[in-house]
Amino acid sequence: MYQVGDLVRYVPYNNEHPGSWVMYGGLGIIVSIVTGENSPAKVYKVKWLDSMEDSFLPGDFLEILEI
């Protein structure tokens, strides 16, 4: 789905009830991909451009930006 070096945007959402929403957040670059030992799920380590901090997120919360 995503690759190291992809430019992504943080897109949290809530679709649990009527009136669901999507919010656009910061921009970052995927710096590594981690797979769980007991699960095939992937988690992406993202370095955020505005703060240069890292965080780990599932792909559901990210969107690739095409340049």
C-alpha positions in Angstrom: 0.0 0.0 0.0 2.5 2.6 1.1 6.3 2.7 0.6 9.2 4.2 2.5 9.6 7.8 1.1 6.0 8.4 0.4 4.7 11.9 1.2 1.5 11.4 3.3 -1.2 13.4 5.0 -2.7 12.5 8.4 -6.5 11.9 7.9 -8.3 10.9 11.0 -11.9 10.1 10.6 -15.0 9.0 12.6 -17.6 6.9 10.9 -19.3 5.3 13.9 -22.5 7.3 13.7 -24.5 9.5 11.4 -22.7 12.7 10.7 -19.3 11.1 10.2 -16.4 13.3 9.4 -12.9 13.4 7.9 -10.2 15.9 9.1 -7.0 16.7 7.3 -3.8 17.0 9.4 -0.1 17.3 9.1 2.2 16.3 6.3 4.9 13.7 6.7 7.2 11.1 5.1 7.0 7.4 5.7 10.4 6.4 7.1 9.8 2.7 7.9 7.2 0.0 7.8 6.7 -2.3 10.8 4.8 -5.6 10.7 3.5 -7.3 13.8 5.0 -10.6 14.9 1.5 -12.2 15.3 -0.4 -10.2 12.8 0.0 -9.3 9.1 -1.1 -5.7 9.9 1.3 -3.0 8.9 2.1 0.1 10.9 3.9 3.0 9.3 6.5 5.2 11.0 6.0 8.8 9.8 8.3 11.8 10.3 6.2 14.9 10.4 7.5 17.9 8.5 6.2 20.6 10.8 7.8 19.2 14.0 10.3 16.6 12.8 8.8 14.2 15.4 8.0 10.5 14.6 4.8 8.6 15.2 3.5 5.2 14.3 0.1 5.0 12.5 -2.0 2.4 10.7 -2.5 3.0 7.0 -6.2 3.8 7.6 -5.1 7.2 9.0 -2.8 8.1 6.1 -3.4 9.4 2.6 -0.7 9.6 -0.1 -0.2 13.1 -1.6 0.5 13.1 -5.3 2.8 15.8 -6.5 
